[in-house]
Amino acid sequence: MRRRRLWTGLAATAVVASVATGWLQLSKGDSAATPTAKSAHASPAAAQKVSEAEALLLAGIKQGQINDYVGAAQTFKRVLGLDSGSKLAWYNLGVIAQHDNRTADAQAAYDSALKIDPGFESALYNKAILVESSDTDQAIAMLQRIVAADPKAATAYLNLGHALAKKGRDDEAGNAFSHAVQTSPSLQPLVPEQFQDSASAAPSAPSPTATQAGTNR
């Protein structure tokens, strides 16, 4: 059975969806998300710049929610004009490009977000989906990074299972599918028929460690 292909809407934090995660906005405590955390003693001019960037980020998300992707993209670019280090602006530009099937643009935007925050799970996940058909090994590595950092990332495990199965790594694929279903039983119908039994059983091995996954977050 093929994986679901979902386009998710507004999300306040970096959650993983079945294929591509949707809009991300400023979340409480996300000190790396926007310019807000640069300094508590910023000058009035800098504080104004921060405030404008935050307002634009939220405005861009609202535009995306009403399917004004052209307007949203322009707004996110204005955010980057104020703060080129806004990982959320880069990420949301990637979401728009991915929605429009502009794969190269989407990947470039996710890469920019990942340069700012190499552990940004939503960008890692969406990029893994983009590159799976052309570079399955790279997709596997990125999905392993996600599940190493977040063992409850069920849909990352699901897609990891598909990628591993594509490479003929059936034992590892079965283990990944098992983790996916244990974390989110609703994913059971999305597991290929030949892995249904293993997905219903306890995992045969622990989830990948950060070192095994090629990261040390």
MISE-552466 format. One record per residue: z, y, x of N, C-alpha, C, O in turn; residue in three letters. Coordinates in Angstrom, 1 decimal. Layout:
n_w,n_v,n_u,ca_w,ca_v,ca_u,c_w,c_v,c_u,o_w,o_v,o_u,r
Z,Y,X,Z,Y,X,Z,Y,X,Z,Y,X,ALA
...
***
This chain:
n_w,n_v,n_u,ca_w,ca_v,ca_u,c_w,c_v,c_u,o_w,o_v,o_u,r
0.0,-1.2,0.8,0.0,0.0,0.0,0.0,1.2,0.9,0.7,1.3,1.9,MET
-0.8,2.2,0.5,-0.9,3.4,1.3,0.4,4.3,1.1,1.0,4.2,0.1,ARG
0.6,5.1,2.1,1.8,6.0,2.0,1.5,7.2,1.0,0.3,7.5,0.8,ARG
2.5,7.7,0.4,2.4,8.8,-0.4,1.9,10.0,0.4,2.3,10.2,1.5,ARG
1.1,10.8,-0.2,0.8,12.1,0.4,1.3,13.2,-0.4,0.7,13.5,-1.5,ARG
2.4,13.8,0.0,3.0,14.8,-0.8,2.9,16.2,-0.2,2.9,16.3,1.0,LEU
2.8,17.2,-1.1,2.9,18.6,-0.6,4.2,19.1,-1.2,4.2,19.4,-2.4,TRP
5.2,19.3,-0.4,6.5,19.8,-0.9,6.5,21.3,-1.0,5.8,22.0,-0.3,THR
7.4,21.8,-1.8,7.6,23.2,-2.0,8.7,23.8,-1.1,8.9,23.3,0.0,GLY
9.3,24.8,-1.6,10.3,25.6,-0.8,11.4,24.7,-0.4,12.0,23.9,-1.2,LEU
11.8,24.8,0.9,12.9,24.1,1.4,13.8,25.0,2.3,13.2,25.8,3.0,ALA
15.1,25.0,2.1,15.9,25.9,2.8,16.3,25.4,4.2,16.7,26.2,5.0,ALA
16.1,24.1,4.4,16.4,23.6,5.7,15.3,22.6,6.1,14.4,22.3,5.3,THR
15.4,22.1,7.3,14.3,21.3,7.9,14.4,19.8,7.4,15.0,19.0,8.1,ALA
14.0,19.6,6.2,14.0,18.2,5.7,12.7,17.5,5.9,11.6,18.2,6.0,VAL
12.7,16.2,6.0,11.5,15.5,6.2,10.9,14.9,4.9,11.6,14.3,4.2,VAL
9.7,15.2,4.6,9.0,14.7,3.4,8.1,13.5,3.8,8.1,13.1,5.0,ALA
7.5,12.9,2.8,6.7,11.7,3.1,5.5,11.9,4.0,5.2,11.0,4.8,SER
4.9,13.1,4.0,3.8,13.3,4.9,3.9,14.6,5.6,4.0,14.7,6.8,VAL
3.9,15.7,4.8,4.0,17.0,5.4,5.1,17.8,4.7,5.1,17.9,3.5,ALA
6.0,18.3,5.5,7.1,19.1,4.9,6.5,20.5,4.6,5.6,20.9,5.2,THR
7.2,21.1,3.6,6.7,22.4,3.1,7.4,23.6,3.7,7.8,23.5,4.8,GLY
7.4,24.6,2.9,7.9,25.9,3.4,9.3,25.8,3.9,10.1,25.1,3.3,TRP
9.6,26.5,5.0,10.9,26.6,5.5,11.3,28.0,5.6,10.5,28.9,6.1,LEU
12.5,28.3,5.1,13.0,29.7,5.2,14.3,29.8,6.0,14.8,28.8,6.4,GLN
14.8,31.0,6.1,16.0,31.3,6.8,17.1,30.5,6.1,17.3,30.6,4.9,LEU
17.9,29.7,6.9,19.0,28.9,6.4,20.3,29.4,7.1,20.2,29.8,8.3,SER
21.3,29.4,6.4,22.6,29.8,6.9,23.0,29.0,8.1,22.9,27.8,8.1,LYS
23.3,29.7,9.2,23.7,29.0,10.4,22.6,28.6,11.3,22.8,28.1,12.4,GLY
21.4,28.9,10.9,20.2,28.6,11.8,20.0,29.7,12.8,19.2,30.6,12.5,ASP
20.7,29.7,13.9,20.7,30.8,14.8,19.4,30.9,15.6,19.1,31.9,16.2,SER
18.6,29.8,15.6,17.3,29.9,16.3,16.1,30.2,15.4,15.0,30.2,15.9,ALA
16.4,30.3,14.1,15.3,30.4,13.2,14.5,31.7,13.2,13.3,31.7,13.2,ALA
15.3,32.8,13.2,14.7,34.1,13.2,15.4,35.0,14.1,16.2,34.6,14.9,THR
15.0,36.3,14.2,15.6,37.2,15.2,17.0,37.5,14.9,17.6,38.2,15.7,PRO
17.6,37.1,13.8,19.0,37.5,13.4,20.0,37.2,14.5,21.0,38.0,14.6,THR
19.9,36.2,15.3,20.9,35.8,16.2,20.7,36.4,17.6,21.5,36.1,18.5,ALA
19.8,37.3,17.8,19.5,37.8,19.1,20.7,38.6,19.7,21.0,38.4,20.9,LYS
21.3,39.4,18.9,22.5,40.1,19.4,23.3,40.7,18.3,22.7,41.3,17.3,SER
24.6,40.6,18.3,25.4,41.3,17.3,25.5,42.8,17.6,26.0,43.5,16.8,ALA
25.1,43.2,18.8,25.2,44.6,19.2,23.8,45.2,19.4,23.6,46.0,20.2,HIS
22.8,44.8,18.6,21.5,45.3,18.7,21.5,46.7,18.3,22.3,47.2,17.5,ALA
20.5,47.5,18.8,20.4,48.9,18.5,19.9,49.0,17.1,19.4,48.1,16.5,SER
20.1,50.2,16.5,19.6,50.4,15.1,18.2,50.0,14.9,17.8,49.5,13.9,PRO
17.3,50.4,15.9,15.9,50.1,15.8,15.7,48.6,15.8,14.8,48.1,15.1,ALA
16.4,47.9,16.7,16.2,46.4,16.8,16.7,45.8,15.5,16.1,44.8,15.0,ALA
17.8,46.3,15.0,18.4,45.7,13.7,17.4,45.9,12.6,17.2,45.0,11.7,ALA
16.7,47.1,12.5,15.7,47.3,11.5,14.6,46.3,11.6,14.0,45.9,10.6,GLN
14.2,46.0,12.9,13.1,45.1,13.1,13.5,43.7,12.6,12.6,43.0,12.0,LYS
14.7,43.3,12.9,15.2,42.0,12.5,15.2,41.9,10.9,14.7,41.0,10.4,VAL
15.7,43.0,10.3,15.7,43.0,8.8,14.3,42.9,8.2,14.1,42.2,7.3,SER
13.4,43.6,8.8,12.0,43.6,8.3,11.4,42.2,8.5,10.7,41.8,7.6,GLU
11.6,41.6,9.6,11.1,40.3,9.9,11.6,39.3,8.9,10.9,38.4,8.4,ALA
12.9,39.3,8.6,13.5,38.4,7.6,12.9,38.6,6.2,12.6,37.7,5.5,GLU
12.8,39.9,5.8,12.2,40.2,4.5,10.8,39.7,4.4,10.4,39.1,3.4,ALA
10.0,39.8,5.5,8.6,39.4,5.5,8.6,37.9,5.4,7.7,37.3,4.7,LEU
9.5,37.2,6.1,9.5,35.7,6.1,9.7,35.2,4.7,9.0,34.3,4.2,LEU
10.7,35.8,4.0,10.9,35.4,2.6,9.8,35.8,1.7,9.4,35.0,0.7,LEU
9.2,36.9,1.9,8.0,37.3,1.1,6.8,36.4,1.3,6.2,36.0,0.3,ALA
6.6,35.9,2.5,5.6,35.0,2.8,5.8,33.7,2.1,4.8,33.0,1.6,GLY
7.0,33.2,2.0,7.3,32.0,1.3,7.1,32.1,-0.2,6.5,31.2,-0.8,ILE
7.4,33.2,-0.7,7.2,33.5,-2.2,5.7,33.5,-2.4,5.2,32.9,-3.5,LYS
4.9,34.1,-1.5,3.4,34.0,-1.7,2.9,32.6,-1.6,2.0,32.2,-2.4,GLN
3.5,31.8,-0.7,3.0,30.4,-0.7,3.4,29.6,-1.9,2.6,28.8,-2.4,GLY
4.5,29.9,-2.5,4.9,29.3,-3.7,4.0,29.5,-4.9,3.9,28.7,-5.8,GLN
3.3,30.6,-4.9,2.4,30.9,-6.0,0.9,30.6,-5.5,0.0,31.1,-6.1,ILE
0.8,29.9,-4.4,-0.5,29.4,-3.9,-1.3,30.5,-3.3,-2.6,30.4,-3.2,ASN
-0.7,31.6,-3.0,-1.4,32.7,-2.3,-1.4,32.5,-0.8,-0.6,33.2,-0.1,ASP
-2.1,31.5,-0.3,-2.0,31.1,1.1,-2.6,32.1,2.0,-2.1,32.3,3.1,TYR
-3.6,32.8,1.6,-4.2,33.8,2.4,-3.2,34.9,2.7,-3.0,35.4,3.8,VAL
-2.6,35.4,1.6,-1.6,36.4,1.7,-0.4,36.0,2.5,0.2,36.7,3.3,GLY
0.1,34.7,2.3,1.2,34.2,3.0,0.9,34.1,4.5,1.8,34.5,5.3,ALA
-0.3,33.7,4.8,-0.6,33.6,6.3,-0.6,35.0,6.9,-0.1,35.2,8.0,ALA
-1.1,36.0,6.2,-1.1,37.4,6.7,0.4,37.9,6.9,0.7,38.5,7.9,GLN
1.2,37.5,5.9,2.6,37.9,6.0,3.3,37.3,7.2,4.1,37.9,7.9,THR
3.1,36.0,7.4,3.8,35.3,8.5,3.3,35.8,9.9,4.0,35.9,10.8,PHE
2.0,36.2,9.9,1.5,36.8,11.1,2.2,38.2,11.4,2.4,38.6,12.5,LYS
2.5,38.9,10.3,3.3,40.2,10.5,4.7,39.9,11.0,5.2,40.6,11.8,ARG
5.3,38.8,10.6,6.6,38.4,11.1,6.4,38.2,12.6,7.3,38.6,13.4,VAL
5.4,37.5,13.0,5.2,37.2,14.5,4.9,38.5,15.2,5.2,38.6,16.4,LEU
4.3,39.5,14.6,4.1,40.8,15.2,5.5,41.4,15.6,5.6,42.2,16.5,GLY
6.5,41.1,14.8,7.8,41.7,15.0,8.6,40.8,15.9,9.4,41.3,16.7,LEU
8.4,39.5,15.8,9.1,38.5,16.6,8.3,37.3,16.9,8.2,36.4,16.0,ASP
7.6,37.2,18.0,6.8,36.1,18.4,7.5,34.8,18.5,6.9,33.8,18.6,SER
8.9,34.9,18.6,9.7,33.7,18.8,10.2,33.2,17.4,11.2,32.4,17.5,GLY
9.6,33.5,16.3,10.1,33.0,15.0,9.5,31.7,14.8,8.3,31.5,14.4,SER
10.3,30.6,15.0,9.7,29.3,14.9,9.3,29.0,13.4,8.4,28.2,13.1,LYS
10.0,29.6,12.5,9.7,29.4,11.1,8.4,30.0,10.7,7.7,29.5,9.8,LEU
8.1,31.2,11.2,6.8,31.8,10.9,5.7,30.9,11.5,4.7,30.7,10.8,ALA
5.8,30.5,12.7,4.8,29.6,13.3,4.7,28.3,12.5,3.6,27.8,12.2,TRP
5.8,27.7,12.1,5.8,26.5,11.3,5.1,26.7,10.0,4.2,25.9,9.6,TYR
5.4,27.7,9.3,4.8,28.0,8.0,3.3,28.2,8.1,2.5,27.9,7.2,ASN
2.9,28.9,9.2,1.4,29.0,9.4,0.8,27.6,9.6,-0.3,27.4,9.2,LEU
1.5,26.7,10.3,1.0,25.4,10.4,0.9,24.6,9.1,0.0,23.9,8.9,GLY
1.9,24.8,8.2,1.9,24.2,6.9,0.7,24.7,6.1,0.0,23.9,5.5,VAL
0.4,26.0,6.2,-0.8,26.5,5.5,-2.1,25.9,6.0,-3.0,25.5,5.3,ILE
-2.2,25.9,7.4,-3.4,25.3,8.0,-3.6,23.9,7.6,-4.7,23.4,7.4,ALA
-2.4,23.1,7.6,-2.5,21.7,7.3,-2.9,21.5,5.8,-3.7,20.6,5.5,GLN
-2.4,22.4,5.0,-2.8,22.3,3.6,-4.3,22.6,3.4,-4.9,22.0,2.5,HIS
-4.9,23.4,4.2,-6.3,23.8,4.2,-7.2,22.8,5.0,-8.4,23.1,5.2,ASP
-6.5,21.8,5.6,-7.3,20.8,6.4,-7.8,21.4,7.7,-8.9,21.0,8.2,ASN
-7.2,22.5,8.2,-7.6,23.1,9.4,-6.7,22.5,10.5,-5.7,23.1,10.9,ARG
-7.0,21.3,10.9,-6.2,20.5,11.8,-5.8,21.1,13.1,-4.7,21.2,13.5,THR
-6.9,21.7,13.8,-6.6,22.3,15.1,-5.7,23.5,15.0,-4.8,23.7,15.8,ALA
-5.9,24.3,13.9,-5.0,25.5,13.7,-3.6,25.0,13.4,-2.6,25.6,13.9,ASP
-3.5,24.0,12.6,-2.1,23.5,12.2,-1.4,23.0,13.5,-0.2,23.3,13.7,ALA
-2.1,22.2,14.3,-1.5,21.7,15.5,-1.1,22.8,16.4,0.0,22.7,17.1,GLN
-1.9,23.8,16.6,-1.6,24.9,17.5,-0.3,25.6,17.0,0.5,26.0,17.8,ALA
-0.2,25.8,15.7,1.0,26.5,15.1,2.2,25.7,15.3,3.3,26.2,15.7,ALA
2.1,24.4,15.1,3.3,23.5,15.3,3.7,23.5,16.8,4.9,23.5,17.1,TYR
2.7,23.5,17.7,3.0,23.5,19.1,3.7,24.8,19.5,4.6,24.7,20.3,ASP
3.3,25.9,18.8,4.0,27.1,19.1,5.5,27.1,18.6,6.4,27.5,19.3,SER
5.7,26.5,17.5,7.1,26.3,17.0,7.9,25.4,17.9,9.1,25.7,18.1,ALA
7.2,24.4,18.4,7.9,23.4,19.3,8.2,24.0,20.7,9.1,23.5,21.3,LEU
7.4,24.9,21.1,7.7,25.6,22.4,9.0,26.4,22.2,9.8,26.5,23.2,LYS
9.3,26.9,21.1,10.5,27.7,20.8,11.7,26.7,20.6,12.8,27.0,21.1,ILE
11.5,25.6,19.9,12.5,24.7,19.6,11.9,23.3,19.7,11.4,22.8,18.7,ASP
12.0,22.6,20.9,11.4,21.3,21.1,11.9,20.2,20.1,11.3,19.2,20.0,PRO
13.1,20.4,19.6,13.7,19.5,18.7,13.5,19.8,17.2,14.1,19.2,16.4,GLY
12.6,20.7,16.9,12.3,21.1,15.5,11.7,20.0,14.7,10.5,19.7,14.9,PHE
12.5,19.3,13.9,12.1,18.0,13.3,10.9,18.2,12.4,10.0,17.3,12.4,GLU
10.9,19.2,11.6,9.8,19.3,10.6,8.5,19.5,11.3,7.4,19.0,10.9,SER
8.5,20.3,12.4,7.2,20.5,13.2,6.8,19.2,13.9,5.6,18.9,13.9,ALA
7.8,18.5,14.4,7.5,17.2,15.1,6.9,16.3,14.0,5.9,15.6,14.3,LEU
7.4,16.2,12.9,7.0,15.3,11.8,5.6,15.6,11.4,4.7,14.7,11.4,TYR
5.3,16.9,11.1,4.0,17.3,10.6,2.9,17.1,11.7,1.8,16.7,11.4,ASN
3.3,17.4,12.9,2.4,17.2,14.0,2.1,15.7,14.2,0.9,15.3,14.4,LYS
3.1,14.8,14.0,2.9,13.4,14.2,1.9,12.9,13.1,1.0,12.1,13.4,ALA
2.0,13.4,11.9,1.0,13.1,10.9,-0.4,13.5,11.2,-1.3,12.8,11.0,ILE
-0.5,14.7,11.8,-1.8,15.2,12.2,-2.5,14.3,13.3,-3.7,14.1,13.2,LEU
-1.7,13.9,14.3,-2.3,13.2,15.4,-2.3,11.7,15.3,-2.9,11.0,16.2,VAL
-1.7,11.1,14.2,-1.6,9.7,14.2,-2.9,8.9,14.3,-3.1,7.9,15.0,GLU
-4.0,9.5,13.6,-5.2,8.8,13.6,-5.9,8.8,15.0,-6.7,7.9,15.3,SER
-5.7,9.9,15.7,-6.4,10.1,17.0,-5.6,9.7,18.2,-6.1,9.3,19.2,SER
-4.3,9.8,18.1,-3.4,9.4,19.2,-2.1,8.8,18.6,-1.1,9.5,18.5,ASP
-2.2,7.5,18.2,-1.1,6.9,17.6,0.1,6.8,18.5,1.3,6.9,18.0,THR
-0.1,6.6,19.8,1.1,6.5,20.7,1.9,7.8,20.7,3.1,7.8,20.7,ASP
1.2,9.0,20.7,1.8,10.3,20.6,2.6,10.4,19.3,3.7,10.9,19.3,GLN
2.0,10.0,18.2,2.7,10.1,16.9,4.0,9.2,16.9,5.0,9.6,16.5,ALA
3.9,8.0,17.5,5.0,7.1,17.6,6.1,7.8,18.4,7.3,7.8,18.0,ILE
5.8,8.4,19.5,6.8,9.0,20.4,7.5,10.2,19.6,8.7,10.3,19.7,ALA
6.8,11.0,18.8,7.4,12.1,18.1,8.2,11.6,17.0,9.3,12.1,16.8,MET
7.8,10.5,16.3,8.6,10.0,15.2,9.9,9.3,15.7,10.9,9.4,15.1,LEU
9.8,8.7,16.9,10.9,8.1,17.5,12.0,9.2,17.9,13.2,9.0,17.8,GLN
11.5,10.3,18.3,12.4,11.5,18.6,13.1,11.9,17.4,14.3,12.2,17.5,ARG
12.4,11.9,16.3,13.1,12.3,15.0,14.2,11.4,14.6,15.3,11.8,14.3,ILE
13.9,10.1,14.6,14.8,9.1,14.1,16.0,8.9,15.1,17.1,8.5,14.8,VAL
15.7,9.2,16.4,16.8,9.2,17.4,17.8,10.3,17.1,19.0,10.1,17.3,ALA
17.3,11.4,16.7,18.2,12.6,16.4,18.8,12.5,15.0,19.9,13.0,14.8,ALA
18.0,11.9,14.1,18.5,11.8,12.7,18.2,10.4,12.2,17.2,10.1,11.6,ASP
19.2,9.5,12.3,19.0,8.1,11.9,18.8,8.0,10.4,18.4,6.9,9.9,PRO
19.0,9.0,9.6,18.8,9.0,8.2,17.5,9.5,7.7,17.2,9.7,6.6,LYS
16.6,9.8,8.7,15.3,10.4,8.4,14.4,9.2,7.9,13.5,8.7,8.6,ALA
14.5,8.9,6.6,13.9,7.7,6.1,12.4,7.7,6.1,11.7,6.8,6.5,ALA
11.8,8.9,5.8,10.3,8.9,5.7,9.8,9.0,7.1,8.6,8.5,7.4,THR
10.5,9.4,8.1,10.1,9.3,9.5,10.0,7.9,9.9,9.1,7.4,10.6,ALA
11.1,7.1,9.5,11.1,5.7,9.8,9.9,5.0,9.1,9.2,4.1,9.7,TYR
9.6,5.4,7.9,8.5,4.8,7.1,7.1,5.0,7.9,6.4,4.1,8.1,LEU
6.9,6.2,8.3,5.7,6.5,9.0,5.6,5.9,10.4,4.6,5.5,10.9,ASN
6.8,5.8,11.0,6.9,5.1,12.3,6.5,3.7,12.1,5.8,3.1,13.0,LEU
7.0,3.0,11.0,6.6,1.6,10.8,5.1,1.5,10.7,4.5,0.5,11.2,GLY
4.5,2.4,9.9,3.0,2.3,9.8,2.3,2.5,11.1,1.3,1.7,11.4,HIS
2.8,3.4,11.9,2.1,3.7,13.2,2.3,2.5,14.2,1.4,2.1,14.9,ALA
3.5,1.9,14.2,3.8,0.7,15.0,3.0,-0.5,14.6,2.4,-1.2,15.4,LEU
2.8,-0.7,13.3,2.0,-1.8,12.8,0.5,-1.6,13.2,-0.1,-2.5,13.5,ALA
0.1,-0.3,13.2,-1.3,-0.1,13.6,-1.5,-0.5,15.0,-2.6,-0.9,15.4,LYS
-0.5,-0.4,15.8,-0.6,-0.8,17.2,-0.3,-2.3,17.5,-0.3,-2.7,18.6,LYS
0.0,-3.0,16.4,0.3,-4.4,16.5,1.7,-4.7,16.9,2.0,-5.9,17.4,GLY
2.6,-3.8,16.9,4.0,-3.9,17.3,4.8,-4.3,16.0,5.6,-3.5,15.6,ARG
4.5,-5.5,15.5,5.0,-5.9,14.2,6.5,-6.0,14.1,7.1,-5.6,13.1,ASP
7.2,-6.5,15.2,8.6,-6.6,15.1,9.3,-5.3,15.0,10.2,-5.1,14.2,ASP
8.8,-4.3,15.8,9.3,-3.0,15.8,9.0,-2.3,14.4,9.8,-1.5,13.9,GLU
7.8,-2.6,13.9,7.4,-2.0,12.6,8.3,-2.5,11.5,8.8,-1.7,10.7,ALA
8.6,-3.8,11.5,9.5,-4.3,10.5,10.9,-3.7,10.6,11.5,-3.5,9.5,GLY
11.4,-3.5,11.8,12.7,-2.9,11.9,12.6,-1.4,11.4,13.6,-1.0,10.7,ASN
11.6,-0.7,11.7,11.5,0.7,11.2,11.4,0.7,9.7,12.1,1.5,9.0,ALA
10.6,-0.2,9.1,10.5,-0.2,7.6,11.9,-0.6,7.0,12.3,-0.1,6.0,PHE
12.6,-1.5,7.7,13.9,-1.9,7.2,14.9,-0.7,7.2,15.6,-0.4,6.2,SER
14.9,0.1,8.3,15.7,1.3,8.3,15.3,2.3,7.2,16.1,2.9,6.6,HIS
14.0,2.5,7.0,13.5,3.4,5.9,14.0,3.0,4.6,14.5,3.8,3.8,ALA
13.9,1.7,4.2,14.3,1.2,2.9,15.9,1.3,2.7,16.4,1.6,1.7,VAL
16.6,0.9,3.8,18.0,1.0,3.7,18.5,2.4,3.5,19.5,2.6,2.7,GLN
17.9,3.3,4.1,18.3,4.7,3.9,17.8,5.3,2.6,18.5,6.1,1.9,THR
16.6,4.9,2.2,16.1,5.4,0.9,15.3,4.3,0.2,14.1,4.1,0.4,SER
16.0,3.5,-0.7,15.4,2.4,-1.3,14.2,2.7,-2.1,13.4,1.8,-2.4,PRO
14.0,3.9,-2.5,12.8,4.3,-3.3,11.5,4.2,-2.5,10.4,4.2,-3.0,SER
11.7,4.0,-1.2,10.5,3.9,-0.3,10.0,2.4,-0.3,8.9,2.2,0.3,LEU
10.7,1.5,-0.8,10.3,0.1,-0.8,8.9,-0.1,-1.2,8.2,-0.9,-0.5,GLN
8.4,0.5,-2.3,7.0,0.2,-2.7,5.9,0.7,-1.7,4.8,0.3,-1.8,PRO
6.3,1.5,-0.8,5.4,2.1,0.2,5.3,1.3,1.5,4.5,1.5,2.3,LEU
6.1,0.2,1.5,6.0,-0.7,2.7,4.9,-1.7,2.5,4.8,-2.3,1.4,VAL
4.1,-1.9,3.5,3.0,-2.9,3.4,3.5,-4.3,3.0,4.6,-4.7,3.3,PRO
2.7,-5.0,2.3,3.1,-6.3,1.7,3.7,-7.2,2.8,4.7,-7.9,2.5,GLU
3.0,-7.3,3.9,3.5,-8.2,5.0,4.8,-7.9,5.5,5.4,-8.7,6.2,GLN
5.3,-6.7,5.3,6.6,-6.3,5.8,7.7,-6.2,4.7,8.8,-5.7,5.0,PHE
7.4,-6.5,3.5,8.3,-6.4,2.4,9.6,-7.2,2.7,10.7,-6.7,2.4,GLN
9.5,-8.4,3.1,10.6,-9.2,3.4,11.5,-8.6,4.4,12.8,-8.6,4.3,ASP
10.9,-8.2,5.6,11.7,-7.7,6.6,12.4,-6.3,6.2,13.4,-6.0,6.7,SER
11.7,-5.6,5.4,12.2,-4.3,4.9,13.4,-4.5,4.0,14.2,-3.6,3.9,ALA
13.5,-5.7,3.4,14.7,-5.9,2.5,15.9,-6.4,3.3,17.0,-6.5,2.8,SER
15.6,-6.8,4.6,16.7,-7.4,5.4,17.4,-6.4,6.2,17.0,-5.2,6.3,ALA
18.5,-6.8,6.8,19.2,-5.9,7.7,18.4,-5.7,9.0,17.7,-6.6,9.3,ALA
18.5,-4.5,9.6,17.7,-4.2,10.8,18.0,-5.2,11.9,19.2,-5.5,12.1,PRO
17.0,-5.6,12.6,17.2,-6.6,13.7,17.6,-6.0,15.0,18.1,-6.7,15.9,SER
17.5,-4.7,15.1,17.9,-4.0,16.3,18.3,-2.6,16.0,17.9,-2.0,15.0,ALA
19.1,-2.0,16.9,19.6,-0.6,16.6,18.4,0.4,16.7,17.4,0.1,17.3,PRO
18.6,1.5,16.0,17.5,2.5,16.0,17.4,3.0,17.5,18.3,2.9,18.3,SER
16.2,3.6,17.8,15.9,4.1,19.2,16.9,5.1,19.6,17.3,6.0,18.8,PRO
17.4,5.0,20.9,18.2,6.0,21.4,17.4,7.2,21.8,16.2,7.1,21.9,THR
18.1,8.3,22.1,17.4,9.5,22.5,16.6,9.3,23.8,15.5,9.8,24.0,ALA
17.2,8.5,24.7,16.5,8.2,25.9,15.3,7.3,25.7,14.2,7.6,26.3,THR
15.4,6.3,24.8,14.3,5.4,24.5,13.2,6.2,23.8,12.0,5.9,24.0,GLN
13.5,7.2,23.0,12.6,8.0,22.3,11.9,9.0,23.1,11.0,9.7,22.7,ALA
12.3,9.2,24.4,11.7,10.1,25.3,12.2,11.5,25.1,11.6,12.5,25.5,GLY
13.5,11.7,24.6,14.0,13.0,24.5,15.5,12.9,24.8,16.1,11.8,24.8,THR
16.1,14.0,25.1,17.6,14.0,25.4,18.1,15.3,24.8,18.6,16.2,25.5,ASN
18.1,15.3,23.5,18.5,16.5,22.7,19.9,16.8,23.0,20.4,17.8,22.4,ARG
***
